[in-house]
Amino acid sequence: MMKKHPCLDIWINGQEWLNTFEKLRHCRDMYSIKSGDVNFSGQPDSYIDWVQNTELPQLIKKDHVKNQVEKLLEEIDLKIINIDREKNAMVTSLDERKSKLLEQQKLYKDAIKVKKVKAKTK
């Protein structure tokens, strides 16, 4: 039976899940002892560090995890591309609005200069 990893967006088998959950409980207990926060819930930094630097490199050696991570990377790449497209569209829109405002500003500044020059010549 596969279960969702508590920290990563991947599915792992039951034994892998038990191992990571035991490590999570241990890290929570250690955090509670050190901090005095007996009500702490969540994932302490020590657990996240262990997942990223120890567990994931071991899990990635297994095909069922590697395949999921490769698929996640493709999805992340697409999301990044979409964000860049949205950002570029927003920047283009803002640049166009700014350009129109600059044209309007120049028109009004030029009109004021003409009025001042005419006033001085009278």
Biopython code that builds the backbone (N, CA, C, O; Angstrom):
import numpy as np
from Bio.PDB.StructureBuilder import StructureBuilder

atoms = [
    (1, "MET", "N", (0.844, -1.181, 0.000)),
    (1, "MET", "CA", (0.000, 0.000, 0.000)),
    (1, "MET", "C", (0.889, 1.245, 0.000)),
    (1, "MET", "O", (1.839, 1.337, 0.778)),
    (2, "MET", "N", (0.580, 2.179, -0.860)),
    (2, "MET", "CA", (1.361, 3.403, -0.978)),
    (2, "MET", "C", (0.710, 4.511, -0.151)),
    (2, "MET", "O", (-0.514, 4.609, -0.065)),
    (3, "LYS", "N", (1.560, 5.339, 0.452)),
    (3, "LYS", "CA", (1.077, 6.479, 1.240)),
    (3, "LYS", "C", (1.835, 7.724, 0.799)),
    (3, "LYS", "O", (2.963, 7.648, 0.311)),
    (4, "LYS", "N", (1.190, 8.865, 0.982)),
    (4, "LYS", "CA", (1.801, 10.148, 0.622)),
    (4, "LYS", "C", (2.890, 10.486, 1.645)),
    (4, "LYS", "O", (2.671, 10.385, 2.852)),
    (5, "HIS", "N", (4.047, 10.883, 1.158)),
    (5, "HIS", "CA", (5.143, 11.295, 2.045)),
    (5, "HIS", "C", (4.714, 12.554, 2.784)),
    (5, "HIS", "O", (4.110, 13.441, 2.180)),
    (6, "PRO", "N", (5.011, 12.655, 4.081)),
    (6, "PRO", "CA", (4.549, 13.821, 4.845)),
    (6, "PRO", "C", (5.204, 15.149, 4.452)),
    (6, "PRO", "O", (4.690, 16.214, 4.794)),
    (7, "CYS", "N", (6.314, 15.096, 3.750)),
    (7, "CYS", "CA", (7.031, 16.334, 3.436)),
    (7, "CYS", "C", (7.212, 16.538, 1.929)),
    (7, "CYS", "O", (7.281, 17.669, 1.448)),
    (8, "LEU", "N", (7.285, 15.440, 1.207)),
    (8, "LEU", "CA", (7.502, 15.499, -0.236)),
    (8, "LEU", "C", (6.200, 15.190, -0.960)),
    (8, "LEU", "O", (5.303, 14.559, -0.400)),
    (9, "ASP", "N", (6.105, 15.626, -2.179)),
    (9, "ASP", "CA", (4.895, 15.395, -2.965)),
    (9, "ASP", "C", (5.021, 14.098, -3.757)),
    (9, "ASP", "O", (4.845, 14.076, -4.975)),
    (10, "ILE", "N", (5.334, 13.007, -3.033)),
    (10, "ILE", "CA", (5.494, 11.711, -3.673)),
    (10, "ILE", "C", (4.790, 10.631, -2.849)),
    (10, "ILE", "O", (4.494, 10.815, -1.668)),
    (11, "TRP", "N", (4.533, 9.508, -3.505)),
    (11, "TRP", "CA", (3.944, 8.346, -2.841)),
    (11, "TRP", "C", (5.052, 7.352, -2.541)),
    (11, "TRP", "O", (5.907, 7.082, -3.384)),
    (12, "ILE", "N", (5.028, 6.807, -1.321)),
    (12, "ILE", "CA", (6.036, 5.832, -0.911)),
    (12, "ILE", "C", (5.333, 4.601, -0.336)),
    (12, "ILE", "O", (4.162, 4.661, 0.039)),
    (13, "ASN", "N", (6.062, 3.489, -0.272)),
    (13, "ASN", "CA", (5.435, 2.276, 0.251)),
    (13, "ASN", "C", (5.302, 2.362, 1.777)),
    (13, "ASN", "O", (5.853, 3.259, 2.417)),
    (14, "GLY", "N", (4.571, 1.422, 2.327)),
    (14, "GLY", "CA", (4.259, 1.451, 3.752)),
    (14, "GLY", "C", (5.479, 1.474, 4.652)),
    (14, "GLY", "O", (5.510, 2.228, 5.625)),
    (15, "GLN", "N", (6.493, 0.656, 4.348)),
    (15, "GLN", "CA", (7.693, 0.626, 5.187)),
    (15, "GLN", "C", (8.462, 1.942, 5.104)),
    (15, "GLN", "O", (8.955, 2.443, 6.115)),
    (16, "GLU", "N", (8.562, 2.496, 3.906)),
    (16, "GLU", "CA", (9.239, 3.793, 3.745)),
    (16, "GLU", "C", (8.493, 4.859, 4.537)),
    (16, "GLU", "O", (9.106, 5.715, 5.173)),
    (17, "TRP", "N", (7.161, 4.800, 4.493)),
    (17, "TRP", "CA", (6.354, 5.781, 5.219)),
    (17, "TRP", "C", (6.560, 5.636, 6.728)),
    (17, "TRP", "O", (6.692, 6.635, 7.436)),
    (18, "LEU", "N", (6.588, 4.384, 7.225)),
    (18, "LEU", "CA", (6.831, 4.164, 8.659)),
    (18, "LEU", "C", (8.186, 4.720, 9.077)),
    (18, "LEU", "O", (8.310, 5.328, 10.140)),
    (19, "ASN", "N", (9.208, 4.509, 8.236)),
    (19, "ASN", "CA", (10.548, 5.017, 8.547)),
    (19, "ASN", "C", (10.556, 6.543, 8.638)),
    (19, "ASN", "O", (11.116, 7.113, 9.574)),
    (20, "THR", "N", (9.939, 7.190, 7.667)),
    (20, "THR", "CA", (9.950, 8.659, 7.674)),
    (20, "THR", "C", (9.085, 9.210, 8.803)),
    (20, "THR", "O", (9.414, 10.237, 9.396)),
    (21, "PHE", "N", (7.971, 8.523, 9.100)),
    (21, "PHE", "CA", (7.109, 8.993, 10.184)),
    (21, "PHE", "C", (7.810, 8.841, 11.532)),
    (21, "PHE", "O", (7.682, 9.709, 12.395)),
    (22, "GLU", "N", (8.542, 7.759, 11.719)),
    (22, "GLU", "CA", (9.307, 7.582, 12.960)),
    (22, "GLU", "C", (10.355, 8.691, 13.104)),
    (22, "GLU", "O", (10.550, 9.230, 14.193)),
    (23, "LYS", "N", (11.023, 9.022, 12.007)),
    (23, "LYS", "CA", (12.016, 10.106, 12.048)),
    (23, "LYS", "C", (11.328, 11.435, 12.361)),
    (23, "LYS", "O", (11.853, 12.247, 13.123)),
    (24, "LEU", "N", (10.158, 11.653, 11.775)),
    (24, "LEU", "CA", (9.406, 12.875, 12.050)),
    (24, "LEU", "C", (9.046, 12.956, 13.529)),
    (24, "LEU", "O", (9.222, 14.004, 14.150)),
    (25, "ARG", "N", (8.550, 11.874, 14.094)),
    (25, "ARG", "CA", (8.200, 11.872, 15.525)),
    (25, "ARG", "C", (9.421, 12.134, 16.385)),
    (25, "ARG", "O", (9.357, 12.891, 17.354)),
    (26, "HIS", "N", (10.540, 11.504, 16.027)),
    (26, "HIS", "CA", (11.770, 11.728, 16.788)),
    (26, "HIS", "C", (12.185, 13.205, 16.732)),
    (26, "HIS", "O", (12.517, 13.799, 17.758)),
    (27, "CYS", "N", (12.164, 13.781, 15.549)),
    (27, "CYS", "CA", (12.555, 15.196, 15.397)),
    (27, "CYS", "C", (11.597, 16.116, 16.142)),
    (27, "CYS", "O", (12.032, 17.104, 16.734)),
    (28, "ARG", "N", (10.307, 15.812, 16.123)),
    (28, "ARG", "CA", (9.328, 16.598, 16.883)),
    (28, "ARG", "C", (9.609, 16.513, 18.373)),
    (28, "ARG", "O", (9.591, 17.521, 19.079)),
    (29, "ASP", "N", (9.869, 15.293, 18.844)),
    (29, "ASP", "CA", (10.160, 15.109, 20.274)),
    (29, "ASP", "C", (11.400, 15.908, 20.672)),
    (29, "ASP", "O", (11.399, 16.589, 21.698)),
    (30, "MET", "N", (12.438, 15.828, 19.876)),
    (30, "MET", "CA", (13.679, 16.557, 20.180)),
    (30, "MET", "C", (13.439, 18.068, 20.162)),
    (30, "MET", "O", (13.966, 18.800, 21.000)),
    (31, "TYR", "N", (12.636, 18.525, 19.194)),
    (31, "TYR", "CA", (12.320, 19.943, 19.123)),
    (31, "TYR", "C", (11.544, 20.373, 20.371)),
    (31, "TYR", "O", (11.829, 21.421, 20.951)),
    (32, "SER", "N", (10.570, 19.568, 20.778)),
    (32, "SER", "CA", (9.761, 19.895, 21.959)),
    (32, "SER", "C", (10.621, 19.954, 23.208)),
    (32, "SER", "O", (10.438, 20.837, 24.047)),
    (33, "ILE", "N", (11.556, 19.024, 23.340)),
    (33, "ILE", "CA", (12.446, 19.020, 24.513)),
    (33, "ILE", "C", (13.327, 20.260, 24.515)),
    (33, "ILE", "O", (13.471, 20.919, 25.545)),
    (34, "LYS", "N", (13.918, 20.581, 23.362)),
    (34, "LYS", "CA", (14.835, 21.726, 23.279)),
    (34, "LYS", "C", (14.106, 23.054, 23.429)),
    (34, "LYS", "O", (14.609, 23.969, 24.080)),
    (35, "SER", "N", (12.922, 23.162, 22.828)),
    (35, "SER", "CA", (12.219, 24.446, 22.826)),
    (35, "SER", "C", (11.283, 24.610, 24.013)),
    (35, "SER", "O", (10.911, 25.728, 24.370)),
    (36, "GLY", "N", (10.907, 23.501, 24.617)),
    (36, "GLY", "CA", (9.929, 23.566, 25.707)),
    (36, "GLY", "C", (8.503, 23.674, 25.199)),
    (36, "GLY", "O", (7.576, 23.810, 25.996)),
    (37, "ASP", "N", (8.312, 23.617, 23.902)),
    (37, "ASP", "CA", (6.976, 23.716, 23.303)),
    (37, "ASP", "C", (6.397, 22.312, 23.163)),
    (37, "ASP", "O", (6.635, 21.630, 22.167)),
    (38, "VAL", "N", (5.641, 21.891, 24.162)),
    (38, "VAL", "CA", (5.095, 20.536, 24.156)),
    (38, "VAL", "C", (3.923, 20.393, 23.183)),
    (38, "VAL", "O", (3.516, 19.272, 22.876)),
    (39, "ASN", "N", (3.386, 21.483, 22.705)),
    (39, "ASN", "CA", (2.249, 21.446, 21.782)),
    (39, "ASN", "C", (2.661, 21.587, 20.325)),
    (39, "ASN", "O", (1.811, 21.724, 19.445)),
    (40, "PHE", "N", (3.966, 21.554, 20.069)),
    (40, "PHE", "CA", (4.446, 21.738, 18.699)),
    (40, "PHE", "C", (3.904, 20.635, 17.794)),
    (40, "PHE", "O", (3.949, 19.452, 18.134)),
    (41, "SER", "N", (3.398, 21.040, 16.652)),
    (41, "SER", "CA", (3.020, 20.080, 15.617)),
    (41, "SER", "C", (3.563, 20.631, 14.309)),
    (41, "SER", "O", (3.771, 21.836, 14.169)),
    (42, "GLY", "N", (3.779, 19.778, 13.396)),
    (42, "GLY", "CA", (4.350, 20.218, 12.133)),
    (42, "GLY", "C", (5.673, 19.531, 11.895)),
    (42, "GLY", "O", (5.965, 18.490, 12.484)),
    (43, "GLN", "N", (6.465, 20.118, 11.034)),
    (43, "GLN", "CA", (7.734, 19.505, 10.656)),
    (43, "GLN", "C", (8.894, 20.410, 11.074)),
    (43, "GLN", "O", (9.111, 21.465, 10.478)),
    (44, "PRO", "N", (9.628, 19.996, 12.090)),
    (44, "PRO", "CA", (10.767, 20.817, 12.513)),
    (44, "PRO", "C", (11.849, 20.870, 11.433)),
    (44, "PRO", "O", (11.943, 19.987, 10.580)),
    (45, "ASP", "N", (12.650, 21.909, 11.491)),
    (45, "ASP", "CA", (13.718, 22.089, 10.506)),
    (45, "ASP", "C", (14.642, 20.880, 10.436)),
    (45, "ASP", "O", (15.130, 20.533, 9.360)),
    (46, "SER", "N", (14.888, 20.234, 11.579)),
    (46, "SER", "CA", (15.783, 19.068, 11.587)),
    (46, "SER", "C", (15.215, 17.935, 10.737)),
    (46, "SER", "O", (15.966, 17.214, 10.081)),
    (47, "TYR", "N", (13.902, 17.777, 10.746)),
    (47, "TYR", "CA", (13.274, 16.740, 9.932)),
    (47, "TYR", "C", (13.358, 17.098, 8.454)),
    (47, "TYR", "O", (13.710, 16.258, 7.625)),
    (48, "ILE", "N", (13.035, 18.344, 8.126)),
    (48, "ILE", "CA", (13.095, 18.788, 6.723)),
    (48, "ILE", "C", (14.510, 18.634, 6.185)),
    (48, "ILE", "O", (14.706, 18.195, 5.052)),
    (49, "ASP", "N", (15.488, 18.995, 6.995)),
    (49, "ASP", "CA", (16.888, 18.853, 6.597)),
    (49, "ASP", "C", (17.219, 17.379, 6.349)),
    (49, "ASP", "O", (17.869, 17.051, 5.356)),
    (50, "TRP", "N", (16.781, 16.494, 7.238)),
    (50, "TRP", "CA", (17.023, 15.061, 7.079)),
    (50, "TRP", "C", (16.371, 14.539, 5.792)),
    (50, "TRP", "O", (16.980, 13.768, 5.050)),
    (51, "VAL", "N", (15.132, 14.965, 5.537)),
    (51, "VAL", "CA", (14.423, 14.519, 4.327)),
    (51, "VAL", "C", (15.203, 14.943, 3.086)),
    (51, "VAL", "O", (15.444, 14.135, 2.189)),
    (52, "GLN", "N", (15.595, 16.216, 3.042)),
    (52, "GLN", "CA", (16.247, 16.741, 1.846)),
    (52, "GLN", "C", (17.646, 16.182, 1.631)),
    (52, "GLN", "O", (18.043, 15.914, 0.497)),
    (53, "ASN", "N", (18.394, 16.005, 2.716)),
    (53, "ASN", "CA", (19.801, 15.641, 2.577)),
    (53, "ASN", "C", (20.110, 14.161, 2.769)),
    (53, "ASN", "O", (21.170, 13.695, 2.352)),
    (54, "THR", "N", (19.209, 13.424, 3.387)),
    (54, "THR", "CA", (19.468, 12.012, 3.652)),
    (54, "THR", "C", (18.426, 11.099, 3.012)),
    (54, "THR", "O", (18.765, 10.201, 2.242)),
    (55, "GLU", "N", (17.151, 11.338, 3.338)),
    (55, "GLU", "CA", (16.119, 10.419, 2.876)),
    (55, "GLU", "C", (15.889, 10.497, 1.372)),
    (55, "GLU", "O", (15.894, 9.466, 0.699)),
    (56, "LEU", "N", (15.689, 11.691, 0.833)),
    (56, "LEU", "CA", (15.396, 11.815, -0.598)),
    (56, "LEU", "C", (16.504, 11.222, -1.464)),
    (56, "LEU", "O", (16.194, 10.499, -2.411)),
    (57, "PRO", "N", (17.782, 11.493, -1.184)),
    (57, "PRO", "CA", (18.820, 10.860, -2.008)),
    (57, "PRO", "C", (18.765, 9.323, -1.973)),
    (57, "PRO", "O", (19.135, 8.666, -2.945)),
    (58, "GLN", "N", (18.304, 8.759, -0.854)),
    (58, "GLN", "CA", (18.160, 7.305, -0.777)),
    (58, "GLN", "C", (16.915, 6.833, -1.533)),
    (58, "GLN", "O", (16.955, 5.848, -2.269)),
    (59, "LEU", "N", (15.805, 7.560, -1.334)),
    (59, "LEU", "CA", (14.558, 7.174, -2.001)),
    (59, "LEU", "C", (14.653, 7.281, -3.520)),
    (59, "LEU", "O", (14.076, 6.466, -4.241)),
    (60, "ILE", "N", (15.376, 8.280, -4.002)),
    (60, "ILE", "CA", (15.437, 8.545, -5.438)),
    (60, "ILE", "C", (16.103, 7.397, -6.199)),
    (60, "ILE", "O", (15.971, 7.294, -7.419)),
    (61, "LYS", "N", (16.805, 6.552, -5.486)),
    (61, "LYS", "CA", (17.433, 5.389, -6.110)),
    (61, "LYS", "C", (16.400, 4.337, -6.505)),
    (61, "LYS", "O", (16.687, 3.446, -7.305)),
    (62, "LYS", "N", (15.209, 4.445, -5.947)),
    (62, "LYS", "CA", (14.147, 3.477, -6.231)),
    (62, "LYS", "C", (13.311, 3.990, -7.399)),
    (62, "LYS", "O", (12.928, 5.160, -7.437)),
    (63, "ASP", "N", (13.035, 3.101, -8.346)),
    (63, "ASP", "CA", (12.337, 3.490, -9.574)),
    (63, "ASP", "C", (10.986, 4.145, -9.307)),
    (63, "ASP", "O", (10.636, 5.127, -9.962)),
    (64, "HIS", "N", (10.224, 3.613, -8.352)),
    (64, "HIS", "CA", (8.887, 4.168, -8.107)),
    (64, "HIS", "C", (8.964, 5.614, -7.608)),
    (64, "HIS", "O", (8.026, 6.385, -7.812)),
    (65, "VAL", "N", (10.050, 5.983, -6.969)),
    (65, "VAL", "CA", (10.225, 7.363, -6.511)),
    (65, "VAL", "C", (10.832, 8.206, -7.630)),
    (65, "VAL", "O", (10.386, 9.324, -7.885)),
    (66, "LYS", "N", (11.841, 7.667, -8.287)),
    (66, "LYS", "CA", (12.514, 8.408, -9.361)),
    (66, "LYS", "C", (11.515, 8.809, -10.449)),
    (66, "LYS", "O", (11.546, 9.939, -10.936)),
    (67, "ASN", "N", (10.634, 7.886, -10.826)),
    (67, "ASN", "CA", (9.638, 8.184, -11.860)),
    (67, "ASN", "C", (8.708, 9.319, -11.417)),
    (67, "ASN", "O", (8.370, 10.195, -12.213)),
    (68, "GLN", "N", (8.305, 9.301, -10.166)),
    (68, "GLN", "CA", (7.433, 10.372, -9.656)),
    (68, "GLN", "C", (8.155, 11.713, -9.664)),
    (68, "GLN", "O", (7.579, 12.734, -10.039)),
    (69, "VAL", "N", (9.413, 11.705, -9.248)),
    (69, "VAL", "CA", (10.186, 12.945, -9.187)),
    (69, "VAL", "C", (10.403, 13.500, -10.593)),
    (69, "VAL", "O", (10.323, 14.711, -10.799)),
    (70, "GLU", "N", (10.676, 12.634, -11.551)),
    (70, "GLU", "CA", (10.848, 13.101, -12.928)),
    (70, "GLU", "C", (9.562, 13.742, -13.447)),
    (70, "GLU", "O", (9.606, 14.773, -14.118)),
    (71, "LYS", "N", (8.426, 13.133, -13.137)),
    (71, "LYS", "CA", (7.144, 13.702, -13.557)),
    (71, "LYS", "C", (6.897, 15.045, -12.850)),
    (71, "LYS", "O", (6.429, 16.000, -13.469)),
    (72, "LEU", "N", (7.213, 15.105, -11.559)),
    (72, "LEU", "CA", (7.062, 16.361, -10.811)),
    (72, "LEU", "C", (7.930, 17.465, -11.411)),
    (72, "LEU", "O", (7.505, 18.615, -11.514)),
    (73, "LEU", "N", (9.144, 17.102, -11.803)),
    (73, "LEU", "CA", (10.037, 18.090, -12.415)),
    (73, "LEU", "C", (9.451, 18.639, -13.710)),
    (73, "LEU", "O", (9.544, 19.838, -13.972)),
    (74, "GLU", "N", (8.850, 17.773, -14.519)),
    (74, "GLU", "CA", (8.202, 18.241, -15.749)),
    (74, "GLU", "C", (7.065, 19.207, -15.427)),
    (74, "GLU", "O", (6.921, 20.243, -16.076)),
    (75, "GLU", "N", (6.258, 18.861, -14.420)),
    (75, "GLU", "CA", (5.150, 19.735, -14.020)),
    (75, "GLU", "C", (5.660, 21.074, -13.491)),
    (75, "GLU", "O", (5.099, 22.126, -13.797)),
    (76, "ILE", "N", (6.716, 21.024, -12.706)),
    (76, "ILE", "CA", (7.304, 22.260, -12.166)),
    (76, "ILE", "C", (7.843, 23.122, -13.297)),
    (76, "ILE", "O", (7.645, 24.337, -13.304)),
    (77, "ASP", "N", (8.529, 22.495, -14.260)),
    (77, "ASP", "CA", (9.054, 23.239, -15.408)),
    (77, "ASP", "C", (7.927, 23.959, -16.152)),
    (77, "ASP", "O", (8.073, 25.124, -16.524)),
    (78, "LEU", "N", (6.805, 23.267, -16.369)),
    (78, "LEU", "CA", (5.660, 23.880, -17.057)),
    (78, "LEU", "C", (5.086, 25.039, -16.249)),
    (78, "LEU", "O", (4.724, 26.071, -16.814)),
    (79, "LYS", "N", (5.003, 24.872, -14.939)),
    (79, "LYS", "CA", (4.491, 25.955, -14.088)),
    (79, "LYS", "C", (5.404, 27.178, -14.147)),
    (79, "LYS", "O", (4.932, 28.314, -14.180)),
    (80, "ILE", "N", (6.696, 26.938, -14.160)),
    (80, "ILE", "CA", (7.657, 28.046, -14.242)),
    (80, "ILE", "C", (7.505, 28.775, -15.577)),
    (80, "ILE", "O", (7.515, 30.005, -15.625)),
    (81, "ILE", "N", (7.364, 28.012, -16.650)),
    (81, "ILE", "CA", (7.165, 28.610, -17.977)),
    (81, "ILE", "C", (5.894, 29.452, -17.986)),
    (81, "ILE", "O", (5.890, 30.570, -18.501)),
    (82, "ASN", "N", (4.812, 28.916, -17.416)),
    (82, "ASN", "CA", (3.546, 29.659, -17.371)),
    (82, "ASN", "C", (3.660, 30.931, -16.548)),
    (82, "ASN", "O", (3.111, 31.968, -16.923)),
    (83, "ILE", "N", (4.369, 30.857, -15.433)),
    (83, "ILE", "CA", (4.567, 32.062, -14.613)),
    (83, "ILE", "C", (5.344, 33.109, -15.404)),
    (83, "ILE", "O", (5.005, 34.291, -15.374)),
    (84, "ASP", "N", (6.382, 32.676, -16.108)),
    (84, "ASP", "CA", (7.162, 33.614, -16.929)),
    (84, "ASP", "C", (6.294, 34.255, -18.008)),
    (84, "ASP", "O", (6.418, 35.449, -18.280)),
    (85, "ARG", "N", (5.413, 33.462, -18.624)),
    (85, "ARG", "CA", (4.508, 34.009, -19.645)),
    (85, "ARG", "C", (3.573, 35.046, -19.032)),
    (85, "ARG", "O", (3.384, 36.127, -19.589)),
    (86, "GLU", "N", (2.990, 34.710, -17.880)),
    (86, "GLU", "CA", (2.088, 35.652, -17.202)),
    (86, "GLU", "C", (2.833, 36.928, -16.825)),
    (86, "GLU", "O", (2.324, 38.034, -17.006)),
    (87, "LYS", "N", (4.031, 36.763, -16.305)),
    (87, "LYS", "CA", (4.837, 37.918, -15.902)),
    (87, "LYS", "C", (5.153, 38.804, -17.099)),
    (87, "LYS", "O", (5.034, 40.027, -17.021)),
    (88, "ASN", "N", (5.553, 38.189, -18.199)),
    (88, "ASN", "CA", (5.877, 38.964, -19.403)),
    (88, "ASN", "C", (4.651, 39.695, -19.929)),
    (88, "ASN", "O", (4.751, 40.841, -20.367)),
    (89, "ALA", "N", (3.498, 39.042, -19.890)),
    (89, "ALA", "CA", (2.268, 39.698, -20.343)),
    (89, "ALA", "C", (1.943, 40.891, -19.444)),
    (89, "ALA", "O", (1.531, 41.943, -19.933)),
    (90, "MET", "N", (2.124, 40.730, -18.143)),
    (90, "MET", "CA", (1.841, 41.830, -17.215)),
    (90, "MET", "C", (2.815, 42.988, -17.435)),
    (90, "MET", "O", (2.422, 44.155, -17.444)),
    (91, "VAL", "N", (4.091, 42.644, -17.612)),
    (91, "VAL", "CA", (5.104, 43.676, -17.835)),
    (91, "VAL", "C", (4.810, 44.416, -19.128)),
    (91, "VAL", "O", (4.908, 45.642, -19.177)),
    (92, "THR", "N", (4.449, 43.684, -20.177)),
    (92, "THR", "CA", (4.112, 44.320, -21.454)),
    (92, "THR", "C", (2.926, 45.255, -21.283)),
    (92, "THR", "O", (2.940, 46.378, -21.788)),
    (93, "SER", "N", (1.915, 44.804, -20.584)),
    (93, "SER", "CA", (0.732, 45.633, -20.347)),
    (93, "SER", "C", (1.102, 46.889, -19.568)),
    (93, "SER", "O", (0.667, 47.987, -19.913)),
    (94, "LEU", "N", (1.901, 46.732, -18.522)),
    (94, "LEU", "CA", (2.324, 47.889, -17.728)),
    (94, "LEU", "C", (3.198, 48.838, -18.542)),
    (94, "LEU", "O", (3.084, 50.057, -18.416)),
    (95, "ASP", "N", (4.068, 48.278, -19.374)),
    (95, "ASP", "CA", (4.917, 49.112, -20.229)),
    (95, "ASP", "C", (4.063, 49.932, -21.202)),
    (95, "ASP", "O", (4.343, 51.105, -21.450)),
    (96, "GLU", "N", (3.024, 49.303, -21.745)),
    (96, "GLU", "CA", (2.133, 50.018, -22.660)),
    (96, "GLU", "C", (1.400, 51.141, -21.929)),
    (96, "GLU", "O", (1.278, 52.249, -22.453)),
    (97, "ARG", "N", (0.915, 50.858, -20.730)),
    (97, "ARG", "CA", (0.223, 51.899, -19.952)),
    (97, "ARG", "C", (1.179, 53.032, -19.604)),
    (97, "ARG", "O", (0.812, 54.205, -19.671)),
    (98, "LYS", "N", (2.399, 52.680, -19.235)),
    (98, "LYS", "CA", (3.388, 53.701, -18.898)),
    (98, "LYS", "C", (3.722, 54.548, -20.121)),
    (98, "LYS", "O", (3.846, 55.769, -20.021)),
    (99, "SER", "N", (3.865, 53.906, -21.260)),
    (99, "SER", "CA", (4.178, 54.624, -22.490)),
    (99, "SER", "C", (3.091, 55.654, -22.816)),
    (99, "SER", "O", (3.394, 56.786, -23.193)),
    (100, "LYS", "N", (1.819, 55.252, -22.667)),
    (100, "LYS", "CA", (0.715, 56.186, -22.917)),
    (100, "LYS", "C", (0.754, 57.350, -21.935)),
    (100, "LYS", "O", (0.510, 58.497, -22.312)),
    (101, "LEU", "N", (1.060, 57.053, -20.679)),
    (101, "LEU", "CA", (1.152, 58.126, -19.687)),
    (101, "LEU", "C", (2.313, 59.074, -19.993)),
    (101, "LEU", "O", (2.192, 60.289, -19.832)),
    (102, "LEU", "N", (3.426, 58.513, -20.430)),
    (102, "LEU", "CA", (4.568, 59.365, -20.778)),
    (102, "LEU", "C", (4.244, 60.271, -21.968)),
    (102, "LEU", "O", (4.661, 61.428, -22.009)),
    (103, "GLU", "N", (3.496, 59.733, -22.932)),
    (103, "GLU", "CA", (3.071, 60.548, -24.073)),
    (103, "GLU", "C", (2.161, 61.675, -23.604)),
    (103, "GLU", "O", (2.299, 62.820, -24.035)),
    (104, "GLN", "N", (1.234, 61.338, -22.722)),
    (104, "GLN", "CA", (0.311, 62.339, -22.182)),
    (104, "GLN", "C", (1.083, 63.395, -21.386)),
    (104, "GLN", "O", (0.813, 64.591, -21.501)),
    (105, "GLN", "N", (2.024, 62.948, -20.596)),
    (105, "GLN", "CA", (2.843, 63.858, -19.798)),
    (105, "GLN", "C", (3.611, 64.821, -20.696)),
    (105, "GLN", "O", (3.662, 66.023, -20.434)),
    (106, "LYS", "N", (4.213, 64.275, -21.766)),
    (106, "LYS", "CA", (4.971, 65.126, -22.694)),
    (106, "LYS", "C", (4.052, 66.141, -23.356)),
    (106, "LYS", "O", (4.413, 67.310, -23.494)),
    (107, "LEU", "N", (2.875, 65.707, -23.762)),
    (107, "LEU", "CA", (1.919, 66.611, -24.384)),
    (107, "LEU", "C", (1.607, 67.791, -23.462)),
    (107, "LEU", "O", (1.635, 68.945, -23.888)),
    (108, "TYR", "N", (1.313, 67.492, -22.201)),
    (108, "TYR", "CA", (0.945, 68.544, -21.248)),
    (108, "TYR", "C", (2.144, 69.428, -20.898)),
    (108, "TYR", "O", (1.998, 70.643, -20.767)),
    (109, "LYS", "N", (3.309, 68.837, -20.749)),
    (109, "LYS", "CA", (4.501, 69.633, -20.440)),
    (109, "LYS", "C", (4.828, 70.565, -21.607)),
    (109, "LYS", "O", (5.170, 71.731, -21.408)),
    (110, "ASP", "N", (4.717, 70.034, -22.830)),
    (110, "ASP", "CA", (4.974, 70.861, -23.998)),
    (110, "ASP", "C", (3.957, 71.996, -24.096)),
    (110, "ASP", "O", (4.306, 73.114, -24.475)),
    (111, "ALA", "N", (2.702, 71.708, -23.755)),
    (111, "ALA", "CA", (1.661, 72.743, -23.795)),
    (111, "ALA", "C", (1.957, 73.841, -22.780)),
    (111, "ALA", "O", (1.758, 75.023, -23.059)),
    (112, "ILE", "N", (2.432, 73.445, -21.606)),
    (112, "ILE", "CA", (2.761, 74.455, -20.582)),
    (112, "ILE", "C", (3.940, 75.295, -21.029)),
    (112, "ILE", "O", (3.931, 76.507, -20.810)),
    (113, "LYS", "N", (4.955, 74.707, -21.644)),
    (113, "LYS", "CA", (6.120, 75.441, -22.123)),
    (113, "LYS", "C", (5.704, 76.466, -23.170)),
    (113, "LYS", "O", (6.167, 77.607, -23.138)),
    (114, "VAL", "N", (4.834, 76.069, -24.097)),
    (114, "VAL", "CA", (4.363, 76.979, -25.136)),
    (114, "VAL", "C", (3.637, 78.152, -24.504)),
    (114, "VAL", "O", (3.844, 79.296, -24.908)),
    (115, "LYS", "N", (2.795, 77.889, -23.526)),
    (115, "LYS", "CA", (2.039, 78.947, -22.864)),
    (115, "LYS", "C", (2.985, 79.913, -22.154)),
    (115, "LYS", "O", (2.755, 81.122, -22.185)),
    (116, "LYS", "N", (4.041, 79.409, -21.515)),
    (116, "LYS", "CA", (5.005, 80.255, -20.812)),
    (116, "LYS", "C", (5.795, 81.114, -21.789)),
    (116, "LYS", "O", (6.063, 82.286, -21.524)),
    (117, "VAL", "N", (6.166, 80.522, -22.923)),
    (117, "VAL", "CA", (6.919, 81.267, -23.942)),
    (117, "VAL", "C", (6.041, 82.372, -24.502)),
    (117, "VAL", "O", (6.522, 83.490, -24.683)),
    (118, "LYS", "N", (4.772, 82.103, -24.783)),
    (118, "LYS", "CA", (3.873, 83.124, -25.307)),
    (118, "LYS", "C", (3.677, 84.227, -24.279)),
    (118, "LYS", "O", (3.593, 85.399, -24.646)),
    (119, "ALA", "N", (3.605, 83.881, -23.014)),
    (119, "ALA", "CA", (3.400, 84.873, -21.966)),
    (119, "ALA", "C", (4.608, 85.775, -21.852)),
    (119, "ALA", "O", (4.441, 86.966, -21.590)),
    (120, "LYS", "N", (5.803, 85.277, -22.034)),
    (120, "LYS", "CA", (7.017, 86.083, -21.932)),
    (120, "LYS", "C", (7.163, 87.029, -23.124)),
    (120, "LYS", "O", (7.720, 88.115, -22.963)),
    (121, "THR", "N", (6.694, 86.665, -24.286)),
    (121, "THR", "CA", (6.854, 87.480, -25.471)),
    (121, "THR", "C", (5.847, 88.628, -25.525)),
    (121, "THR", "O", (6.011, 89.542, -26.333)),
    (122, "LYS", "N", (4.848, 88.606, -24.718)),
    (122, "LYS", "CA", (3.846, 89.668, -24.756)),
    (122, "LYS", "C", (4.306, 90.889, -24.060)),
    (122, "LYS", "O", (3.577, 91.879, -24.002)),
]
sb = StructureBuilder()
sb.init_structure("model")
sb.init_model(0)
sb.init_chain("A")
sb.init_seg("    ")
for serial, (resi, resn, name, xyz) in enumerate(atoms, 1):
    if name == "N":
        sb.init_residue(resn, " ", resi, " ")
    sb.init_atom(name, np.array(xyz, "f"), 0.0, 1.0, " ", f" {name:<3s}", serial, name[0])
structure = sb.get_structure()
